[in-house]
Amino acid sequence: MLKNKKQVIITLMVSAFMASIDRSIVNISLPVIRQDFQVEMNQIEWVVTAYMLTFLLSIPLMNWLKNTIGYYRLLTGCLFIFTLGSLLCSLAENLPFLVMARMVQAAAGGTITPMSLAILSEYLPKEERGSAIGWWGMGNVLGPAIGPTLGGVLTDLVGWPSVFYINVPVGIIALLLTIRYLPFLKKNPVRRVKFDKAGYFWFAAFIIGGQLWISALSTRGLTSPVAWLLFLFTAASLLAYIRSSRKPDALLDLSVFRSAMFNRSAIVIFIRSVALFGGMFYLPFLLQGQLGFSEMEAGMLLLPNSLLMLVTRPYSGKLADQGRIRYISMTGITLVAVSFVLFAYLNAGVDGKVVLGIMALRGLGMGLLVAPVSTALLNAVAPHQTATATSMSSLLLQLGGSLGIAASGVCHTLMYQGYLRHFDEFNAEHYALRGSFLVAALVIILALIPASRLPRADRTRRRKLREEETVTIEG
């Protein structure tokens, strides 16, 4: 039992915030970075894609590293490396250096988020997880929520390198809080565990092959032999990884997929990630390029999204503790889908208040969607599988995001080239962006299928909860 629960949750919130803010704070700056470095759209995508790929490759290492050196050394080491990577990003003078520095960040960031969630899950009783995840999630969601707004303001006032400088003081604070409030993690048992070299090789081959396949589709077209050879390589690598994981020292315990509830939650997380990362990648280009807002204005327009997510996240986590997961999640999915459709039909000259309203709708949907699904996923596994479950959750989130951005890039390129036959460049870009948002809306609607099978609080359980509350009051 933890003595300083609040301080522990706050510490893990700050760590999650630092790791998560970098996934979104840079997006609003991409048009400026692209102009500064004089590169094409498919090149600037690597600022995000390289981060996500490295993030993915580091996630499976968490369980092995936790067993080998313990939670405490792992967390402090990752916080230091991430802070150093942020400093290097701010010093970048060209795109290759920036991409390399982003990979340094991601090498640590891929472990921080699932590790902080695993610590909460392992050291808190099951009946408190939903609320704890809700509060912890404020840090995990606060980063992506305020990232675009903060990034827009900093880019407009100071320049794009400042979006990376901001992580340096946050990293130092997170490191000091960890040293102060998480020394109990030193008691976490460590043991010599054989590293699954073959499993990691096939996992890396699958991740990298998948990204190269999507990139080949974008540059060479749907009929390219190279693209489909890469697809066969990716599929073969995945099958080889699954076969190699059937051993005690596997990097990830794939037995978690024997739980139907885990599978449903995982599918929702994956689909949600594909849609959100794929659709939202182009939002800065819509706001700044097509609608004519400045970097600061675009950042401020994203603020309602942040506020609604923060307000609703703890409440939805509390409802998840009561088992009310199914309908909350389905409501969140529907609201996010509607927001994508509304984004698709924004035109030049639109009133900023309309954009604010759509952002608020999206924020409400996201606030209702994230915590309940995460709670359902963690409650579906045994205690010894918690670290694997949190790693798998982050893995699916980032894999879906990487696939979403790449696939969205393919769709955008194909639609843009098609519209160029009938419209000028500005209007072709506008319609291509519209199509990207509509595809994202369609994708996330598919998440309603597995979400409809998530847990719900039945009448017996609700009556039992009311009786327990009554006994507590009378006592």
N, C-alpha and C positions, 0 to 999 in steps of 0.2 A: 504494500500500500504506500502510495506516495505521500510525503508530508507536505510538500509545497506544490500542490497541484496547479494553482494559479500561475505561480512563477515558472513552473515547468512548461505549461501550455503556452505562456507568453514567449518563453525562449524558443520553443519550437515554431511558434507563429512567426517570429522574426526571421528564423532560418528559412522557413518556407517562403516567406515574403521575398527575401533576397533572391532565392533560387527562381521564383516564379515571375518576378517583375521583369526579368530580362527577356522573358518570352514574348513580351508585348511592348515594352517601352521603346524598343528600337523600331517597331513597325511604322510608327508615325513619322520617323525620321528617314525612312527608306527613299522617298522621292528626293530628299535633299542630299543624302549620301550618294545616290545614283548620279545626280547632277554634278556633285563635287568630284567624284572619281571618273565621270564620263564613261559609264558602262551601260550595257543594255539591260532590259527587264529580266531576261533569263539569267544574267550574271548576278544581278543584285539579289535574286532569290537565294543565292548561296549564303548570304549573311544569316538567313533564317534556316535554310535547309541543312547547312553544315553543323549548325548548333544542334538541331534536332537529331541528326544522324549520330553525332557523337554522344548526345544525351541517351539515345537508344542503346548504343554500344556499351555504355557504362552501367545501365540499370541492372543487368543480370549479375554484375560483379558484387552488388550490395550484400547478398546473403553470404557469399564466400568471404568477403572482407570482414563482415560482422563476426563471423565465426573465427576468423584468423586473428584479428587485432582488437576486436571488441567495438561496441557502439561509440564509446567515448573518443578513442583515438581516431576512428573513422570520421566522426562528425567534425571534430576540431580540424583535422587535416583537410577535409573537403571545404570547410568554410574559408580556410587560409588560401587554398588553391583557387577557389572561385573569386575571392577578393583580388588576388594577383591577376587573374585573367581579365577582370573588369578594368583594372588599371592599364593593362596592355592594350585592350580595345580602344581606350580613350586616346592612346598614343599613336594609333594606326594612321599611316599616311597614304596607304593604297589599299585596294580591295583584298589582295591575297593576304596581307598582314592582318587585316581586320578579321578575315575568315579564320585564320589560324588562331588568333586570340579568342575568338568565339568558341573554338573547339576546346581551348584550355578551360574556359568557363564551364562548358557543357560536361567535360570529363568529371567535374566535381558536382555540378548541378544535377546530373542524372541520378546521383545517390542521395543527395540531401533531402529531396521531397519524400520519396518512399521511406527513407530511414526515419524521418521525423514522424511520419504517420505510423510506422511499425512500432516505434517507441511508445507512442500513445496507446496503441492497441494492446501491447504486451503488458504495460504497467498500470492500465486502468481496467476496472471491472466492466464486463460486457454491457451492463445496464446503463453505464455512463458514457459509452463510446459515441453514440449519436450526438449528444450535446458537446462532448469534447471535440469531435471531428468538426462540428459546426463552428465552434470558436477557433480551432486550429485552422479551419478552412478559410476564416477571414484573412489570415495571413497568406494562405495559398491563393486565394481569390483576389485579395487586395492588390497583389502585384499586377496580374493581368487587368484588373479593374481600373486602377488609377494610372497604370503604365502609359497608355496612350495619351491621357490628359497631361500627365507630368512630362512625358516625352515631347509633346507638342509645345508646351510652355518653354521647356529648357532649350529645345532646338531653335525656337524663334528668338529667344532672348540671349542665349549664350553660344549656341552652336551644337551640332550633333554629338561631339565627343562628350559633352556633359551628361548625356543619357547613360554613359558607362561610369563616369566619375561618381555618380550618385550611389553606386553599390559599394564603394570603398568604405565610407563611414558606417553604412548599414552592416557590412561584413565584420567590421571591427566590433561593433556593438553585439552582434550575434555571437562572436567568438568569446567576448567577455562574459556575456550572460550564460553561455554554455559552461565556462570554467566555474562560474559562481553557483549555478543552480542544478547542473547535471552531473556532479561528481559521482552520484550513485550508479551511473552507467559503468564506472570502472569495475563494479562487481559483476558485470555481465560476463559469464564464463566464456573463455576462449579455448579453442582446441585446434589442433593441426588437421586441416581438411585438404584433401587432394584437389588440386585445381583441375576442372574438367576442360582440358585443352581442346579435345575433339569437339565437344559440345559448343564451346565458345567460337571455334573456327567456323562451324556450320551456321551458328547464329549470326556471326558477322557477315558471312557470305550471303545469307538470306537478306539481311538488312541492306547491305551495300548493293547487292544484285537487284533488289526491288527498286531502289532509288535510281540506279542506272537504267533500268527498264523503262520507268516512267519518263526519265529525261530523254531517252532515245525515242519514245513515242512523240514527245514534244518537238524534237528537232528533226527526226527522220520520217515521221508519219506512221499511221496505223499499219501500213503494209510493209514496213521495213523488216527484212530478214534478221538484221542485227537486233532489233527490238524484241522479236519473238524468240530468238536464241537466248537473250537475256532473261526473258520470261521463263523459259524452260530451266535455265540455270537456277533462277530464284526458287521455282517450285521444287526442284530436286534438292536444293540446299535446305529448304524447310522440312522436307520429308526425312532427310538425313539427320537434321537436328532432333526431330521428334524421336527417331529411332535411337539416337545416341543418348537421349535423356532418360532412358529406361534403366537407370543405375543409381545406386545410393548417393554417389558423389556428384550428381547432376547439378548444374548451376541453378536451375529452376525446377521446382517440384511440380511437374505437370499434372500430378494427381488431383490438384485443386479443380481441374476441369471435370472431375467426376461428379461434382455438385451441380445439379441443374440450376439452382439459384445463382451460383457463382457465374455460370455461363450466361444466364440472362443479363445479369448486371454487367458483365464484361462486354457483352455485345452492345448494350446501351452506351457504355463509356466509349467504345471504339467508334460507333456510328456518330455519336455526338462530336467526337474529336475530328473526324473526317469533315463533317459539315462546318464546324465552327472555324477551324484553322483554314480550311479551303475558302470559305466565304469571306471571313474577316480579313484575310491577307490583302484583299483588294480594296478594303474600305478606305484607307488613307488616299489611295489613288482616285477613288470616286469623290471624296470630300474635297481634296486639294486640286485635283486635275479637272474633273468634270463640273463640279459645283462651285469651284472658285474660292473656297475658304482658305485662309492662311494656316500655317502650322499650328499657331496658338489657338485660332478659332476651331480648327478641327479637333484639337485636344480637348478644349472646353466642351465641345458638343458631345464628347464621350462620357462626360462626368455623371449624368443621370444613370447611365449603365452601371457605373461604379457604386454609386450610393444605394441603388436598389439591391444590388447583389450583397452589399454589406449588411443591409437592414434585414433582408429575408433569410440569409444563410443560417444564422443561429436558430431562428424560428423553425425553419424546415428541418434542421438537425434534431430539434426537440420533438417534432412530430414523427421523425423517423424512429426515435426511441420508443414511441408508442405504437410502432408498426404501421403507421400510415404512410407507406412508401409509394404504392402503385399510382394512386390518383394524383398525388403531388408531382411525381415525376412526369406523368402524362400531361399534366397541365403545363409544366415547364417546357416540355418538348414542343407543345402546340404554340405557346407564346413565342418561342425562339423562331419557329418556322414562319409564323406570321410576320415577325420583324424582318426576316430575310426577304420576304415577298415585298414588303413596304420599301426596303432599301432598293430593290430592283427597279422600282418605278419613281425614284427621285429624279428630278430634272433640274437643269440649270435655272437659277433664280428662285429655288425653293426657299421658303422662310426657315430660318434656323430653328424656330420653335417646333416645326414639324419633325426635324431631325432629332431634337431633344426628346420628343414624345416617343419616337421609335426606339431610341436608345434606352429610355426608361422601360419600355415594354420588354426589350431584350434582357435588361438587367433583372427584371422581375422573374422572367423565365429561367434565367441561369441560376438565380438564387434558389429557386424551387427544385432545380434539376440535380445539382451536384451532390450535396450532402446526403440525401436519401439513398441515392444509388450507391455511393461509397459505403454507407452503413450496411446496406443489403449485401454487398460483396464481401465485406469483412466478417459479417455475422454468418456467412455461409461456409466458413472454413474453420478447421480446428485450431486451437491456440498455437501449436507448433508450426502451422502453415501461415501465420500472420505475415512474417517477413516476405515470404514468397508472394502472398496475395497482394501486398502493397507494391512490391516490385512489378508484379504483373499488371496492376492497375496503371502505374506510371508508364509501363512499357506500351500498353494498349493506347494510352492517351497520346504518347509521343509518336507511336507508329501510325496511329490514325491521323495525327496532325501532319506528319511528314507526307503520308500518302495523300491527304486532303490538299495540301499546298501543291504537290506535284501534279496530281490529277486535275486540280482546278487550273493549273498553268496550261496543261494540255488542252482542256476545254476552251479556255480563254483564247489561246493561240489559234485554234481551229475556227472559233467563231469570229475572231478579229479578221483573219484572212478571208473568211467567207463574206463578211460584211464590207470589206474593202472593195469588193467587186461592184457594190451598189452605192456606197457612201464615201464621204471624205474621211480622213484619219480620225478626226475628233468624234464624229458620229459613229464610226465603226468601233472605236474604243468604248463609247458609251453603251452601245448595244451589246458588246462583248461582256462588259461588266454586268449589265442587266442579266444576261444569260448565266453568268457565274453565280449570282445571288439566287436565282431561281433553282439552279441545280443544287445549291446548298440547302435550300428549303425542302426540296424533294428528298434529299438524302436523310436529313434529320427526321422527317416524318416517318421514315422506315423504322426509327427507334421506338415508335409507338407499339410495334408488334411484340418485341421482348419485354418492354415496359409494362404491357398489359398483364404479364405473368409474374410481376414482382409482388412481394408480400403486401397484404392490406390488413388493417385492424378489423377483425370480425366483431360481432356484437358481444360474444362471450368475453373476448379480451378487453373490449372497452368497458364492460360491466365490472370486470375484475380490477381494472385500473381505477375506476371510480370508487369501488369498495376499499381498495388500498388507500386511496386519498382520504376517504372518510375515516378509516381506522386511525390514520396518521393524525388527522385533525382532532378526533375525539381523545386520542392518547395524549 
